[in-house]
């Protein structure tokens, strides 16, 4: 018996991730607020784990600005109503006034809430 998810289910998760990247690149914190679970956390490359509200407040205050994101690779593993996505990208970002290109890998955990895939957690690291 084949229990692997349909390709369309994996694409739904990828679409949620790409919407996340689009919102980052556009500085759309309102969209991010709806795409991310209320208990969402981002673990930065430094190891600092930050709650959603604090991270979005930093973006709104201009401490973290994404100018563009170039997606490189993405893989997805779906298990029922949960999924793990690993995406690599190059982000042109300004952090506290210093702009640079960051080669980032995001490992993101998702859960299906109704018909929507919602991000629960993201862990960033350099690659």
Buried (B, 14 or more C-beta within 10 A) or exposed (E): EEEEBEEEBBEBBBEBBBBBBBBBBEBBBEBBBEBBBEEBBBBBEEEEEBEBEEBBEBBEEEEBBBEEBEBEEBEBEBEEEBBBBBBBBBBBBBBEEEEEEBEBBBBBBBBBEEEEBBBBBBBBBEE
